């Protein structure tokens, strides 16, 4: 993770995130994203990633993944923006930090695009 001094960049925060959701965890996440974007960082990105398929070597994954991982290929075929693999998310995060992205809220389809751009950079 890279800390960027407030003096290095623009301190304007976009008003893109709805923190008035019905679902409590979405409300907390929206408020956290809004609060982070109000901070004087040069760049802040909110990743909304959907279902993440973990890599096999992780030892601290939830046990329910062994029951739902079979859904990943089906879900990816039906709705690719809602399903990603952990290495794809990591590559997209590194690409967004190294090559600033135009959107502050990075959703599933943007993760796939940033992942592809990161692979070819």
Secondary structure as UniProt FT lines:
FT   HELIX           6..8
FT   HELIX           24..38
FT   STRAND          46..47
FT   STRAND          51..53
FT   TURN            56..57
FT   TURN            63..64
FT   HELIX           65..68
FT   HELIX           69..71
FT   HELIX           72..78
FT   HELIX           80..82
FT   STRAND          83..85
FT   HELIX           86..98
FT   STRAND          105..106
FT   HELIX           108..120
//
